[in-house]
Amino acid sequence: MEEPQNLRSLFASAKEQKDALGSRGDTNAETYRDEVNATITKFQECQRQVSMLSLFSSNELLEDISTGDIQ
């Protein structure tokens, strides 16, 4: 089983995967879909950790938070 990552490294990894997916040409391949799903899962884990850690005020929406605020 994979060891848990801290929020900073998990977010950096998810961003790297997202950027790598943007330069791929095989968007119809099953491996591409698998990697998209894995990247989404990482971002969802980031969201879960942010929520658990109460890093932002409860009156802030996700849309109100800039990416720079979580780096």
Biopython code that builds the backbone (N, CA, C, O; Angstrom):
import numpy as np
from Bio.PDB.StructureBuilder import StructureBuilder

atoms = [
    (1, "MET", "N", (0.838, -1.179, 0.000)),
    (1, "MET", "CA", (0.000, 0.000, 0.000)),
    (1, "MET", "C", (0.882, 1.241, 0.000)),
    (1, "MET", "O", (1.931, 1.271, 0.644)),
    (2, "GLU", "N", (0.446, 2.264, -0.728)),
    (2, "GLU", "CA", (1.212, 3.481, -0.873)),
    (2, "GLU", "C", (1.175, 4.304, 0.409)),
    (2, "GLU", "O", (0.134, 4.414, 1.058)),
    (3, "GLU", "N", (2.320, 4.882, 0.767)),
    (3, "GLU", "CA", (2.403, 5.704, 1.974)),
    (3, "GLU", "C", (1.719, 7.052, 1.726)),
    (3, "GLU", "O", (1.855, 7.612, 0.639)),
    (4, "PRO", "N", (0.986, 7.584, 2.712)),
    (4, "PRO", "CA", (0.300, 8.859, 2.525)),
    (4, "PRO", "C", (1.293, 9.991, 2.265)),
    (4, "PRO", "O", (2.386, 10.019, 2.830)),
    (5, "GLN", "N", (0.891, 10.924, 1.396)),
    (5, "GLN", "CA", (1.722, 12.072, 1.085)),
    (5, "GLN", "C", (1.186, 13.286, 1.824)),
    (5, "GLN", "O", (-0.005, 13.372, 2.124)),
    (6, "ASN", "N", (2.090, 14.232, 2.116)),
    (6, "ASN", "CA", (1.584, 15.463, 2.690)),
    (6, "ASN", "C", (0.893, 16.261, 1.586)),
    (6, "ASN", "O", (1.069, 15.977, 0.401)),
    (7, "LEU", "N", (0.128, 17.234, 1.973)),
    (7, "LEU", "CA", (-0.695, 17.986, 1.024)),
    (7, "LEU", "C", (0.146, 18.661, -0.048)),
    (7, "LEU", "O", (-0.209, 18.627, -1.226)),
    (8, "ARG", "N", (1.246, 19.268, 0.343)),
    (8, "ARG", "CA", (2.090, 19.980, -0.622)),
    (8, "ARG", "C", (2.608, 19.034, -1.710)),
    (8, "ARG", "O", (2.510, 19.345, -2.897)),
    (9, "SER", "N", (3.152, 17.894, -1.315)),
    (9, "SER", "CA", (3.714, 16.971, -2.305)),
    (9, "SER", "C", (2.620, 16.310, -3.137)),
    (9, "SER", "O", (2.814, 16.053, -4.325)),
    (10, "LEU", "N", (1.483, 16.036, -2.526)),
    (10, "LEU", "CA", (0.370, 15.446, -3.265)),
    (10, "LEU", "C", (-0.144, 16.412, -4.329)),
    (10, "LEU", "O", (-0.404, 16.013, -5.465)),
    (11, "PHE", "N", (-0.291, 17.684, -3.957)),
    (11, "PHE", "CA", (-0.763, 18.689, -4.910)),
    (11, "PHE", "C", (0.250, 18.880, -6.037)),
    (11, "PHE", "O", (-0.135, 18.978, -7.202)),
    (12, "ALA", "N", (1.540, 18.935, -5.703)),
    (12, "ALA", "CA", (2.581, 19.088, -6.723)),
    (12, "ALA", "C", (2.562, 17.909, -7.694)),
    (12, "ALA", "O", (2.695, 18.091, -8.904)),
    (13, "SER", "N", (2.398, 16.717, -7.162)),
    (13, "SER", "CA", (2.340, 15.522, -8.002)),
    (13, "SER", "C", (1.120, 15.547, -8.923)),
    (13, "SER", "O", (1.219, 15.213, -10.103)),
    (14, "ALA", "N", (-0.022, 15.943, -8.377)),
    (14, "ALA", "CA", (-1.246, 16.016, -9.182)),
    (14, "ALA", "C", (-1.100, 17.050, -10.293)),
    (14, "ALA", "O", (-1.528, 16.815, -11.423)),
    (15, "LYS", "N", (-0.492, 18.202, -9.972)),
    (15, "LYS", "CA", (-0.280, 19.234, -10.994)),
    (15, "LYS", "C", (0.652, 18.748, -12.091)),
    (15, "LYS", "O", (0.411, 19.005, -13.270)),
    (16, "GLU", "N", (1.719, 18.043, -11.709)),
    (16, "GLU", "CA", (2.656, 17.499, -12.698)),
    (16, "GLU", "C", (1.945, 16.519, -13.625)),
    (16, "GLU", "O", (2.127, 16.559, -14.842)),
    (17, "GLN", "N", (1.130, 15.636, -13.038)),
    (17, "GLN", "CA", (0.385, 14.673, -13.850)),
    (17, "GLN", "C", (-0.572, 15.389, -14.792)),
    (17, "GLN", "O", (-0.682, 15.016, -15.960)),
    (18, "LYS", "N", (-1.267, 16.414, -14.301)),
    (18, "LYS", "CA", (-2.208, 17.169, -15.127)),
    (18, "LYS", "C", (-1.479, 17.820, -16.296)),
    (18, "LYS", "O", (-1.951, 17.767, -17.432)),
    (19, "ASP", "N", (-0.330, 18.434, -16.021)),
    (19, "ASP", "CA", (0.444, 19.079, -17.080)),
    (19, "ASP", "C", (0.929, 18.063, -18.110)),
    (19, "ASP", "O", (0.908, 18.335, -19.311)),
    (20, "ALA", "N", (1.363, 16.899, -17.647)),
    (20, "ALA", "CA", (1.831, 15.851, -18.557)),
    (20, "ALA", "C", (0.692, 15.351, -19.442)),
    (20, "ALA", "O", (0.898, 15.055, -20.619)),
    (21, "LEU", "N", (-0.500, 15.260, -18.876)),
    (21, "LEU", "CA", (-1.655, 14.804, -19.660)),
    (21, "LEU", "C", (-1.990, 15.792, -20.768)),
    (21, "LEU", "O", (-2.457, 15.394, -21.836)),
    (22, "GLY", "N", (-1.757, 17.068, -20.523)),
    (22, "GLY", "CA", (-2.070, 18.095, -21.511)),
    (22, "GLY", "C", (-1.241, 18.002, -22.773)),
    (22, "GLY", "O", (-1.649, 18.506, -23.819)),
    (23, "SER", "N", (-0.085, 17.365, -22.694)),
    (23, "SER", "CA", (0.782, 17.269, -23.863)),
    (23, "SER", "C", (0.681, 15.920, -24.571)),
    (23, "SER", "O", (1.419, 15.654, -25.519)),
    (24, "ARG", "N", (-0.220, 15.085, -24.114)),
    (24, "ARG", "CA", (-0.378, 13.753, -24.712)),
    (24, "ARG", "C", (-1.316, 13.818, -25.910)),
    (24, "ARG", "O", (-2.253, 14.616, -25.940)),
    (25, "GLY", "N", (-1.054, 12.982, -26.879)),
    (25, "GLY", "CA", (-1.894, 12.943, -28.065)),
    (25, "GLY", "C", (-2.850, 11.765, -28.106)),
    (25, "GLY", "O", (-3.749, 11.725, -28.946)),
    (26, "ASP", "N", (-2.667, 10.816, -27.217)),
    (26, "ASP", "CA", (-3.464, 9.584, -27.249)),
    (26, "ASP", "C", (-4.680, 9.677, -26.326)),
    (26, "ASP", "O", (-4.899, 8.805, -25.485)),
    (27, "THR", "N", (-5.462, 10.732, -26.490)),
    (27, "THR", "CA", (-6.561, 10.997, -25.559)),
    (27, "THR", "C", (-7.695, 9.979, -25.628)),
    (27, "THR", "O", (-8.571, 9.982, -24.762)),
    (28, "ASN", "N", (-7.698, 9.126, -26.617)),
    (28, "ASN", "CA", (-8.733, 8.094, -26.712)),
    (28, "ASN", "C", (-8.276, 6.743, -26.158)),
    (28, "ASN", "O", (-9.054, 5.790, -26.115)),
    (29, "ALA", "N", (-7.024, 6.667, -25.738)),
    (29, "ALA", "CA", (-6.472, 5.403, -25.237)),
    (29, "ALA", "C", (-6.949, 5.124, -23.814)),
    (29, "ALA", "O", (-7.201, 6.043, -23.035)),
    (30, "GLU", "N", (-7.065, 3.852, -23.496)),
    (30, "GLU", "CA", (-7.491, 3.454, -22.154)),
    (30, "GLU", "C", (-6.472, 3.880, -21.101)),
    (30, "GLU", "O", (-6.846, 4.257, -19.991)),
    (31, "THR", "N", (-5.182, 3.822, -21.447)),
    (31, "THR", "CA", (-4.154, 4.247, -20.492)),
    (31, "THR", "C", (-4.286, 5.731, -20.162)),
    (31, "THR", "O", (-4.053, 6.143, -19.026)),
    (32, "TYR", "N", (-4.658, 6.523, -21.150)),
    (32, "TYR", "CA", (-4.869, 7.960, -20.918)),
    (32, "TYR", "C", (-6.018, 8.161, -19.930)),
    (32, "TYR", "O", (-5.902, 8.938, -18.983)),
    (33, "ARG", "N", (-7.118, 7.460, -20.156)),
    (33, "ARG", "CA", (-8.276, 7.574, -19.247)),
    (33, "ARG", "C", (-7.900, 7.142, -17.833)),
    (33, "ARG", "O", (-8.319, 7.762, -16.856)),
    (34, "ASP", "N", (-7.109, 6.076, -17.728)),
    (34, "ASP", "CA", (-6.666, 5.612, -16.410)),
    (34, "ASP", "C", (-5.828, 6.682, -15.709)),
    (34, "ASP", "O", (-5.976, 6.908, -14.508)),
    (35, "GLU", "N", (-4.951, 7.334, -16.466)),
    (35, "GLU", "CA", (-4.108, 8.377, -15.880)),
    (35, "GLU", "C", (-4.928, 9.612, -15.512)),
    (35, "GLU", "O", (-4.647, 10.257, -14.502)),
    (36, "VAL", "N", (-5.935, 9.950, -16.314)),
    (36, "VAL", "CA", (-6.833, 11.057, -15.968)),
    (36, "VAL", "C", (-7.546, 10.739, -14.659)),
    (36, "VAL", "O", (-7.624, 11.585, -13.768)),
    (37, "ASN", "N", (-8.061, 9.530, -14.545)),
    (37, "ASN", "CA", (-8.756, 9.130, -13.313)),
    (37, "ASN", "C", (-7.825, 9.163, -12.102)),
    (37, "ASN", "O", (-8.233, 9.579, -11.018)),
    (38, "ALA", "N", (-6.586, 8.732, -12.278)),
    (38, "ALA", "CA", (-5.616, 8.764, -11.177)),
    (38, "ALA", "C", (-5.311, 10.203, -10.767)),
    (38, "ALA", "O", (-5.157, 10.497, -9.582)),
    (39, "THR", "N", (-5.225, 11.089, -11.744)),
    (39, "THR", "CA", (-4.967, 12.503, -11.455)),
    (39, "THR", "C", (-6.147, 13.124, -10.728)),
    (39, "THR", "O", (-5.962, 13.866, -9.764)),
    (40, "ILE", "N", (-7.344, 12.830, -11.175)),
    (40, "ILE", "CA", (-8.548, 13.333, -10.504)),
    (40, "ILE", "C", (-8.590, 12.839, -9.067)),
    (40, "ILE", "O", (-8.926, 13.595, -8.156)),
    (41, "THR", "N", (-8.250, 11.580, -8.865)),
    (41, "THR", "CA", (-8.236, 11.013, -7.512)),
    (41, "THR", "C", (-7.258, 11.766, -6.617)),
    (41, "THR", "O", (-7.552, 12.021, -5.449)),
    (42, "LYS", "N", (-6.097, 12.123, -7.161)),
    (42, "LYS", "CA", (-5.127, 12.889, -6.373)),
    (42, "LYS", "C", (-5.685, 14.258, -5.993)),
    (42, "LYS", "O", (-5.545, 14.691, -4.849)),
    (43, "PHE", "N", (-6.318, 14.939, -6.949)),
    (43, "PHE", "CA", (-6.900, 16.245, -6.634)),
    (43, "PHE", "C", (-8.028, 16.111, -5.613)),
    (43, "PHE", "O", (-8.191, 16.976, -4.753)),
    (44, "GLN", "N", (-8.798, 15.043, -5.703)),
    (44, "GLN", "CA", (-9.861, 14.818, -4.717)),
    (44, "GLN", "C", (-9.274, 14.566, -3.331)),
    (44, "GLN", "O", (-9.833, 15.012, -2.329)),
    (45, "GLU", "N", (-8.157, 13.859, -3.272)),
    (45, "GLU", "CA", (-7.488, 13.637, -1.989)),
    (45, "GLU", "C", (-6.963, 14.960, -1.431)),
    (45, "GLU", "O", (-7.022, 15.192, -0.224)),
    (46, "CYS", "N", (-6.456, 15.818, -2.299)),
    (46, "CYS", "CA", (-6.034, 17.156, -1.858)),
    (46, "CYS", "C", (-7.217, 17.899, -1.252)),
    (46, "CYS", "O", (-7.103, 18.497, -0.181)),
    (47, "GLN", "N", (-8.335, 17.859, -1.933)),
    (47, "GLN", "CA", (-9.538, 18.528, -1.439)),
    (47, "GLN", "C", (-9.961, 17.955, -0.086)),
    (47, "GLN", "O", (-10.355, 18.703, 0.809)),
    (48, "ARG", "N", (-9.883, 16.650, 0.063)),
    (48, "ARG", "CA", (-10.247, 16.011, 1.324)),
    (48, "ARG", "C", (-9.315, 16.462, 2.449)),
    (48, "ARG", "O", (-9.762, 16.760, 3.557)),
    (49, "GLN", "N", (-8.017, 16.508, 2.151)),
    (49, "GLN", "CA", (-7.054, 16.927, 3.173)),
    (49, "GLN", "C", (-7.257, 18.384, 3.570)),
    (49, "GLN", "O", (-7.177, 18.724, 4.751)),
    (50, "VAL", "N", (-7.517, 19.239, 2.596)),
    (50, "VAL", "CA", (-7.776, 20.653, 2.896)),
    (50, "VAL", "C", (-8.980, 20.768, 3.809)),
    (50, "VAL", "O", (-8.968, 21.539, 4.769)),
    (51, "SER", "N", (-10.007, 20.010, 3.517)),
    (51, "SER", "CA", (-11.218, 20.035, 4.339)),
    (51, "SER", "C", (-10.937, 19.528, 5.751)),
    (51, "SER", "O", (-11.377, 20.132, 6.729)),
    (52, "MET", "N", (-10.209, 18.426, 5.858)),
    (52, "MET", "CA", (-9.901, 17.853, 7.173)),
    (52, "MET", "C", (-9.024, 18.775, 8.009)),
    (52, "MET", "O", (-9.175, 18.854, 9.228)),
    (53, "LEU", "N", (-8.108, 19.469, 7.343)),
    (53, "LEU", "CA", (-7.184, 20.347, 8.054)),
    (53, "LEU", "C", (-7.786, 21.720, 8.354)),
    (53, "LEU", "O", (-7.193, 22.520, 9.077)),
    (54, "SER", "N", (-8.964, 21.984, 7.794)),
    (54, "SER", "CA", (-9.635, 23.284, 7.969)),
    (54, "SER", "C", (-8.693, 24.434, 7.619)),
    (54, "SER", "O", (-8.550, 25.390, 8.382)),
    (55, "LEU", "N", (-8.054, 24.326, 6.455)),
    (55, "LEU", "CA", (-7.089, 25.340, 6.046)),
    (55, "LEU", "C", (-7.734, 26.660, 5.652)),
    (55, "LEU", "O", (-7.095, 27.709, 5.727)),
    (56, "PHE", "N", (-8.978, 26.617, 5.239)),
    (56, "PHE", "CA", (-9.654, 27.820, 4.788)),
    (56, "PHE", "C", (-10.939, 28.007, 5.568)),
    (56, "PHE", "O", (-11.499, 27.059, 6.119)),
    (57, "SER", "N", (-11.387, 29.231, 5.603)),
    (57, "SER", "CA", (-12.620, 29.569, 6.305)),
    (57, "SER", "C", (-13.794, 28.823, 5.688)),
    (57, "SER", "O", (-13.825, 28.590, 4.480)),
    (58, "SER", "N", (-14.746, 28.455, 6.513)),
    (58, "SER", "CA", (-15.911, 27.716, 6.021)),
    (58, "SER", "C", (-16.790, 28.566, 5.111)),
    (58, "SER", "O", (-17.621, 28.020, 4.385)),
    (59, "ASN", "N", (-16.629, 29.897, 5.132)),
    (59, "ASN", "CA", (-17.442, 30.735, 4.248)),
    (59, "ASN", "C", (-16.767, 30.985, 2.897)),
    (59, "ASN", "O", (-17.317, 31.702, 2.061)),
    (60, "GLU", "N", (-15.575, 30.402, 2.669)),
    (60, "GLU", "CA", (-14.906, 30.511, 1.380)),
    (60, "GLU", "C", (-15.333, 29.347, 0.490)),
    (60, "GLU", "O", (-15.337, 28.191, 0.914)),
    (61, "LEU", "N", (-15.690, 29.673, -0.740)),
    (61, "LEU", "CA", (-16.007, 28.641, -1.730)),
    (61, "LEU", "C", (-14.715, 28.212, -2.416)),
    (61, "LEU", "O", (-13.727, 28.946, -2.391)),
    (62, "LEU", "N", (-14.714, 27.042, -3.022)),
    (62, "LEU", "CA", (-13.528, 26.586, -3.754)),
    (62, "LEU", "C", (-13.121, 27.587, -4.824)),
    (62, "LEU", "O", (-11.931, 27.787, -5.071)),
    (63, "GLU", "N", (-14.098, 28.214, -5.454)),
    (63, "GLU", "CA", (-13.821, 29.171, -6.516)),
    (63, "GLU", "C", (-13.128, 30.425, -5.983)),
    (63, "GLU", "O", (-12.471, 31.135, -6.745)),
    (64, "ASP", "N", (-13.265, 30.706, -4.685)),
    (64, "ASP", "CA", (-12.656, 31.893, -4.075)),
    (64, "ASP", "C", (-11.177, 31.695, -3.766)),
    (64, "ASP", "O", (-10.472, 32.666, -3.491)),
    (65, "ILE", "N", (-10.703, 30.475, -3.807)),
    (65, "ILE", "CA", (-9.339, 30.159, -3.390)),
    (65, "ILE", "C", (-8.452, 30.054, -4.621)),
    (65, "ILE", "O", (-8.702, 29.240, -5.510)),
    (66, "SER", "N", (-7.408, 30.888, -4.667)),
    (66, "SER", "CA", (-6.500, 30.824, -5.811)),
    (66, "SER", "C", (-5.499, 29.693, -5.605)),
    (66, "SER", "O", (-5.201, 29.309, -4.474)),
    (67, "THR", "N", (-4.989, 29.172, -6.702)),
    (67, "THR", "CA", (-4.033, 28.072, -6.642)),
    (67, "THR", "C", (-2.810, 28.459, -5.818)),
    (67, "THR", "O", (-2.261, 27.629, -5.094)),
    (68, "GLY", "N", (-2.383, 29.708, -5.924)),
    (68, "GLY", "CA", (-1.225, 30.172, -5.170)),
    (68, "GLY", "C", (-1.407, 30.088, -3.671)),
    (68, "GLY", "O", (-0.428, 29.976, -2.934)),
    (69, "ASP", "N", (-2.643, 30.139, -3.208)),
    (69, "ASP", "CA", (-2.920, 30.061, -1.779)),
    (69, "ASP", "C", (-2.667, 28.674, -1.202)),
    (69, "ASP", "O", (-2.490, 28.541, 0.009)),
    (70, "ILE", "N", (-2.645, 27.657, -2.023)),
    (70, "ILE", "CA", (-2.468, 26.302, -1.497)),
    (70, "ILE", "C", (-1.092, 25.735, -1.799)),
    (70, "ILE", "O", (-0.842, 24.553, -1.562)),
    (71, "GLN", "N", (-0.207, 26.556, -2.314)),
    (71, "GLN", "CA", (1.141, 26.066, -2.599)),
    (71, "GLN", "C", (2.039, 26.385, -1.486)),
    (71, "GLN", "O", (3.224, 26.053, -1.535)),
]
sb = StructureBuilder()
sb.init_structure("model")
sb.init_model(0)
sb.init_chain("A")
sb.init_seg("    ")
for serial, (resi, resn, name, xyz) in enumerate(atoms, 1):
    if name == "N":
        sb.init_residue(resn, " ", resi, " ")
    sb.init_atom(name, np.array(xyz, "f"), 0.0, 1.0, " ", f" {name:<3s}", serial, name[0])
structure = sb.get_structure()
